[in-house]
Amino acid sequence: MRTTILAAGICSLTLTGAVRAQDESPQVGDVIELKTISVTANRTPTEKNKVGSKVERITQAEIGAKSRPVLSDYLNLLPGVSVARNGGLGGTTGLFVRGLGSGYVKTLYNGIDISDPTGTQVLTHYQYLLTGGISNVDVLKGSQSTLYGSSAIAGLVNISTLGQPDSGVHHTVEAEGGSFGTVRGRYGFTAANEGSGFAGNISGLHTDGISALADGRERDGLDSLNIDLTAEHRINEAFSVFGSFLHLNSKAEFDGNGPDDPDSYERARMTGGRFGLNFDLMDGRLKNTVSAQGFKSDRESVWGGSPSSFIGTRQKIDYQGSFEATERVLLQYGLDHEKQEADDAGGGSPLGKFDLTGVWAQAVLEPVNDLVLTAGLRHDEHSEFGGHTTYRGTASYLFATTGTRLHSSYGTGFRAPSLYELYAPASQWGPIGNSGLQPETSKSFDIGIEQSLLEGKLLADLTYFRIDVDNLITFGSGYEQTPGTTRSKGVEASFTYAATGWLDLGGSYTYTDSRKADGTRNVRIPRHAVVLSAEARPAEKWTIGADVKFVADVVDGGAKLDDYVLLNAKVAYQLTESTQIYLRGENLLNENYQTVKGYGTPGIAAFAGIKAKF
């Protein structure tokens, strides 16, 4: 079977076969077989049952089955991942992976690094990422600086929108409305032929919201617009070009001066783009990709009527190559150079800038059938901190007769201090920035066992993990380095079960013990989290789905937060082959809970929507 496969950027697909050994995606016209592969884990297409690192995946089908508005809603259901939000939609959203926060997680959107250089830490504003048009999300867990550079201490979130577009031209229209004055919509467009693929989406959301602070009455709303474009075109058998674009424009209200504050909000405009080319030599054994990207963040924060503005930019160029030495030995290598700059636009002064250059290499080996090993090394040169070397190794072994797979990974990482942590000017209360800070470093280890049963219908996994971070940067009397080791360790257990032709079940349990060097617990991280999900198709045109998350033992602000259970559900009816209507509910048990001490969360809510493809 000859199929068009297109995906600009580092991606994940539900296909495998004769695909590019390159992060920039498999190419048009390749011969494939239907299997599951991951590109994110090793920056080369690898069958998922041969990946040593732990990777969680959110598929386009799962997004469509739940119809939730923001990406963080889906990330919150993954084992080892949790979300804490200051209020309702639009509230500052912290993502925690294996007990470490957003500043330790790198995020790529169609290959574009979308972390904000102007933040107190360089991190991604997940509160502004809508789900419209997303085809795949991979979450790679553990320290990944060897492959992805600074900030990938806890892992990587990799978002793709091109996926596997069907041949021809296709349109998608979605609309939804419901509780808290919420309306949202999306228009999506895809086009593909034997040599090209294109996908574009315009997604918008408005909500009147709830009070950000738990004891408030005045609503804090959100207006958000996402525009994304991605395309790839094969010129001939050895040469192709690709590009992607992303624009986020949002205004989120918050309570800066007490619970009833109508004058505090953040307006964020973020724009990024990436383009590049792939070229193959030696009958495809030697593959090369060259790309360049840019990202700009323009944020205005108005606190009780007093504005402050920040502008940040990132430029990056990247080369990646691979050489298939034999059928069992793949050699990878790359070079990248990045420049970041941030300015306090309101104060009219630069926060600072730096350059970061990295070179890396990795070998992917299959010495015997069903055993896959990787070993990688990277060296970075930072304009402020000099050289830093990281390394990584993984192993996966499948006992084919029993369907048992052992997997493990070990890696090191580093996070350079943000420009704000280094150079933020002093306030009326004292110093903030500290130019004497040094990079944080990490060591990460996980080991697990995966078991396939009932002819592949049931897949279960049990993984132990541990991440140690040294020289943690904290805020006391200004930013300061904390001696000692911050440690997160725990267990992730999960399963998926295709029980019948009309019923699918899934679930996970995560235990996380995350502590500072002095032994006190890190805040906003559940010690226990259980997720259960089900999707039933009881009749030809009906689909019923539900998920429940139980969270226990979270501390914040010197106190223990209440345990809670969140139940969400959706009922969908297929009007025609191309049109679906649905009704969905959130927090159906009407739990009164907090993920951040003092901040409210939405109560029971209902939404109705329609989705049409033509």
N, C-alpha and C positions, 0 to 999 in steps of 0.2 A: 504494500500500500504506500503510495506517495502522498504526503500531506504537507501543507504549508504550516510551518511553525515559526512564529515571530515573537520576539520579546526583547525590547530595548532595555538594557540595564541588567544588573544582577537579579536573577529571577528564580522562580521555582515553577516546575511544570508537572503535569500528571502524564508524562510521556517519557519514553526513553528510546534508545536505539542509536543510530549513527548520527550523533549530535556533536556540536562543537565542544571541545575541551576548553571552554572559555567562559568567563562570567558574563559575557555580553550576549549570550543566548545561542540556542540552536538556530540553524539557518533554513531558509526556504528550500524545499525540494529534497530534504533528507529523508531517508527511509527509516521508518520508526515502527516500534511495537508498543502496544498499550501496556505501560507499567507506571511506576511512580518514581520520579527522580527529584533530587534536590540539587540546585546549583549553588545555593547560599552557603551550605556547610563547608565546601572545599573550594569554592570559586571555580568549579568545573562540574559538568553534569555527572552525578553519581547516583546510582540506584539507591533509593532511601533505605533499603535493607542492607546496604553496605556502608552506611555513614556511621562513624564512630561518635561524633558529637550528637548532642540531644537537640533535635529540631522539632518545634511544634508548627503546625500549619493550619491556616484559616483559608478555606476555599471559597470560590465564588458561589458555589451551591449553598454553603453554610451561611454566607451573608444574605443570600436571597431567602433562605428558609426562615430567618429571624427578622429581617427588615428593620434592624436597629439603626439609629441615625449616625452614630459616631464610632470611629474605629476602636476607641478605648473600651466600649461595651463588649466587644468580641475578645480583645486581649485579656479582659478581666476574667474570662471563662477558661483560660488555659492553665494547665498545671504549672506551678512555679511562678505565676504571674499574678499581680494584684494591682488595683487602681485605687487611688485616694483623690477625691475631688472637693474643692472648696465651694460647696453649694451645688446648684443644678447645672444644666448644660451651659457651657461657657466658663465655668469656674476653673481656676488653675488646676490642672490634672497631673498628678504624679503617677508615673508608671514604675512599678517595682518588679525586678526580675531577680529571682533567687535572693531576695532580701536587700538588693541595692537599687537606688533610685534612678530617675531619668537621666541624670548627668553621667551615668555609667553605661548607658545604652545608646549605641549609634543607630540612627534611623535613615534609611535610604528610600526614596520615592522614585521609582523608575530609574534607579542609579544615582539620583541627586541627593546629596547630603543636605537634609533640611533642618539640622540643628541650628539654633539661633546664637550667633556669636555675641550678641549684646546682653544675654542673660547673666544672672549671677553665677550660674554654671552654663556651659554650652550644652543645651538640651533642646528637645523637640516639644512644641506646644501641641500636645495631643488633643486639647480641647477644641482645636479648630479643624481637625482632620475628619471630614465626612466620609461615609462609606460608598457613596455613589460611584460606580464604575470600577471599583477595585476587583481584580480577578484572583489574586493570590497574596497572602501575607505569610512569610516565614519568620519565626522567632528562633534565632540561633542562640543557645544559652551557654554561658561560660566565657572566660577571658579569650578574646579573639583579636587582640592587637596585632598578632603576626600577620593576619590576612587583611585586617581592616583599620589598623592604625590606632591613634589615640582615642580614648573615651569608650572603646569597646571592651570594658572590663567585665560587665555583667552579661553582655551579649549584643545582639544585633536584631533590629526589626527591619525587614525587607519587604517593601510594598510594590506590587506590580499591577498595571492596569491593562496591558495589551493582551496577555493571556494567549488563547488560541482562537483568533477570530475566524468565523466561518467565511467561506468564499462568498464574494458578492458584497453588497452594501446593506447594512442593517441599522435600524433606529430603535432606541428604547426611550420610553417616556414613563416617568414615575411621579406620583403625587400622593401626599399623605397629610392628614390633619387630625388634631385631637387635643388632649388635655393641655392646660397651661398656655393656651393660645398658640399652640405649636402648628406650624405648617412647613412643609418641605417639598422639594421637587427636584427632578433631574431629567436632563436630556442627554442621551448617550448616542454615539455614532461610531460604527466600526466598518471598515472596508478592507478586503483582502483578495489577493489573487495569487498566482504561482510565484510572483516575485516581490510582492509588497504587502505590508499590513499597516493599518492605521487605526487608532482609537482615540476618541475625544469625549470628554464629559464636562457638563456644566451642572453643578449641584448647589442648591441653596437651602438654607434653613433659617427660619425665624421662630423664636419662642419668647413669650412674655416672661417665662421662667418662674422661679420661686425666690424668696429672700435668700441671699447667700448666707447670711448669718442666721443661726437657728432661731433666735428670738426676735427676728424682724418681721415686718408686715409688708414693706415695700418690695415689689418684685424686681429681680435683677435678670434682665433678658439677654438674648444673644441673637445677632444677625451674622450669618456666615455664608460666604460664597467661595466655592472651590472650582477652579478650572484646570483641567489637565489634558495634555496632548502627548501622544507618543507614537512613533512610526519607525519602520525599518524597511529598507528596499535593497533587494539583491540585484546587483548590476550584472554579475556573471557568477560562474561556479566558485570563484576564488575571492570575490570582492563584494562587500555590502556596506551600506551606510545606515546610521540610525540617529534618532534625536528624540528628546522629550522636553516638556515644558510644564511648569506648575505655578499657579498663582492662587494665593490664599488672601482673602480680604474679610476681616471679621471685626465686629465690635461687641465686646462682652462687658456687661455691667457687673460691679461688685460693691460690697459694703466696705469702704475704706475708712469712713468716719462714723462708725456705729451702725446699728441694725437697720435704720431707716435713712439711707443715704442715697438720694437720687442723682448725685453729681459725680460719682466715681465710676470710671470705666477704662477699659483698654481698647485701643484701636490698633490692629495689627495688619500690616500689608507685607506679604512675603512672596518673593518671586524667584524662581530658579529655572535653569535650563541646562541641558547637556546634549552634546553631539559628538559623533565619532565615527570610526570606520573599522571594519574587520577585513583582514586580508590573510589568505592561506597560501602556504608554499609547500613544496615537496609532497604534492598530491594530498594535501590536507593534514599531513602529520605535524607540520609546523604552523601554528596558528598565532595570529597577532591582533591585538586590539589597541587602538589609540583613541583617547577621549579627552574632552575638556568640558568643564562645567563651571557655572557661576551661580551664586545665591545672594540675595539681598533681603535683609529684614529692616523694616521701618515701623517702629512701634512708638505709640504715644500713650502714656499712662497718665490719666487725670485722677488725682487723689483729692476728693473733696473740693473739686474745682481748680486745684493747682496742677498744671500739666508738667510733665517731663517727657523728653523724647530721646530715642536711641536709634541709631542707624548702624547696621553691621553688614559686612560683606565677606564673602568667601570666593576665592578662585582656586581651581584645582585642575591640573593636567595629570594624565595617568596613562601608563603603558602596561599591558599585560601580555605575556607570551606563554606558549606551552609547546612542548615537543614530545611526541609520542615515540619514545625510544624503542619500546616493544609493546606487544599487546598487554603486558602486565606492568609496564613502567611508564608513568607519565611524569614529566618534569615541568614545573611551572615556575614563573619568575615575573617580577614586575618592578616598576619604578613609578613613584608619584611625587608631586610637589604641590603644596597647598599654602595659600596665604590667607590669613584672617585679619580683619580690622574692625574696630568698633569705635563709635564716636558718641559722646553725650551731646546730641544735637541741641537740646534745650540750653545746656550750659555753654555751648559753643567751643567745647574742648574735646580732643581725642582721648579715648580711654587707652588706646595703644594698638599695636599690631605685632604679628610674628609670622615667621615662615617655618614650614615643616616639610622636610624631604625624607622620603623613605625608600628603601630597596628591600625586596624580599624574594624568597625562593621556597618552593615546597615540592616534595616528591610524593606521588601517590602510587603505592605498590600493591600488587596482588600476587604475593609469592606462591600461593597455592589457591585452588578454587575455594571461594567463600571466605577467604581471609583478606581484608583490605586494611592497609596501614598507611598513615600519612605522617610526614615529618617536615616541619617548616621553621624558618628562621627569618627574622626581620631586624633591620637596623634603621632607626630614625635619627635625624639630626634636627634639633629644634634651635631656632635662632636665639632663644633666651636660656635654654637649659642644656645645650650640647647634645651628646649622643646617648641613645637608649636602645638596648637590644632586647627583643622578646622572642619566644619560641613556642612551639605548639606541636603536639603529637596526638594521634587518634588511632583507635583500633576497632575493628568490627569483625566478628567471626560467627558464621551461621552454621549450625548443625542441621543440615538440610533434611535429614531423616526424621527429626523430631520437631522441626520448625522453631527451634530455640536459637536466639541470637544474643551474644554477649557484645556489649559496646562500652567504650571508655574513651575519655579524652583528658588531656592535661595541657594547660596553657598558661602563659604569663601575659600581663597587660600593663598599660600605664595610662594615666590621665594627666595631661598637662593642665596646670591651673588656667582658669578662664581669664580673659582680659579684665573682667570686672573684679575677680578675686585679686588680681595683681595690682591694678591701677585705679580702682574706683576712688574718687576724691573723698576726703574726710567730710563728715557731716557735722551738724551742730552738737551731736552727742559723742563725737570722737572719730578715730580712724576707721577706715573700712578696708581699702586695698592694702596689700602687703607684697611688695616687690621681692621679698626674700623667700617666698614660697617655692617649694620644689615639687616635681610631679609625684602623684600617688602611684604606687605600684601594686600589682596583684598577682596571686597564684590561684589557679582554678583547677579543680579535679572533679570528675564524675565517673561513675561506673554503674552499669545497669544490665538487666536481663529483659529481653523481649520474647514473648511466647505467642506463637500462632496456633490456634486450635480450631476444631470443627471445619476443616478444609478451608481455613483462612477467614471464616466468618467472624471469629473472635480473635482480637489482638490485644494483648495485655503487656504492660511494661512497668518495671519497678527500677527506679534510679536513685542512687545516693549522690549528693553533691556537696561541695564545700568551696567557698571563695574566701580568701584572705586578702585584705587590703591594708597596706602599710602606709604610714605618713598621711593619714586622712586629714583633709582640709575641713576645718569647722569654723563657725563664726562665734566669737566671744566678744572680746574688746577689739573688734576688727577680725579679719580672716587670719587664722593661725594654723600651724601644723600641729597635729596631735600625735605624739609618739605612741608606738605600740601598733597592734594589729586589730583591725575590725574584722570580725569573722561571721560569715553566714554559712550555715550548714543545714541539711535537712534531707527529706525524702519526697520524691514524686512518684505516685502510683496512678496509672490510668488504664482505661480499657475502651474499646469500641466493639460493638456486637451487632452484626446484621442478623437479628433474631429470626425474621421471616422476610418474605418478599415485600411486606408492607410495613414492617416495624424495624427501626434502627435505634439502638441504645448506646449511651456513652457515659463515662463518668471519670472522675479523678479525685484524688486526695493529696494534699500537699501539707507537709509539716516543715516549718521554717523557724530556725532559731538564729536570729540575727542580733549580734551584740557589738557594742563599742569596745575599745581597748580596756576600759575600766570595768567591763562586765555588765553595764547597764544595757537594756534592750534598745534597739533602734525603733523609732516610732513609725506608726501607720502600717506596720507589716503584720498580717495575720499569722499567728503561730499555727493555726489549723484552718484549712479551707477545703470544703467538699463541694464538688460540682456534679450534678446529674442532669442528663438531657435525654429527650426522647422525641422521635418524629414518627408519626403514624400516617398511613395513607389508607384509611378504611374503605374508601370508595374511589371510583376512577377519577373524579374531579376534586376530591377533598384531600387536604393535607392539614394535620394538626401537629403542632410542635410545642415543646415546653422545655424550659431549663430552670433549675433551682440551684442557688449557691448559698451555702451555709458558711459563715465566717465566725471564728471564735478566738478570743484572747488577743486583742489589739490594744496597744498602749499609745497614748499621745498626750502631750501637755501635762505630763506627770500623773496621769490617771488612766485607768483601764476603761476602754469604750465598751458599750453594750454589745453582746453577740447579736447576730441577726440572720434572718433567712430571707432571701430575695427570690420570688417566683415570677417568671415571665412566661407568656404563652402567645401563640399565634394560630389563628384558624384561617385557611386560605381556600378559595374556590376558583377553579379554572373555568372562567366563562367561555372562552374559546381557546383554541390551540395557542394563541398569542397573547391573551389577556387574562390577568388574574386580579381578583379583588380579595381583600383580606381585612381582618380585624385582629388587632394585637393588644395585649395588656402588659403593663409593667408594674412591678411591686404589688402583685395581686393580693398579697396578705396584708398590705397597708402597714408595713413595718416602719416604725419611727426609729431611725438609726443614724449614725454618723460615721464617716470614714476619716474626717479631720475634726478634731475637737472644736466645738463651738459653731460648726458650719452645718447647715441644713441639707436635707436630701429630699427628693420628690416622693410624695405619697403615691397611692394607687392612681393609675392613669390608663386611659384607653385611647387608641388611635385607629383610624380606618384609612385604607389606602388602595391604590390601583396601580398596576404595572402592565404596560403593553409593549410588545415587540412587533416590529413590522419591517 
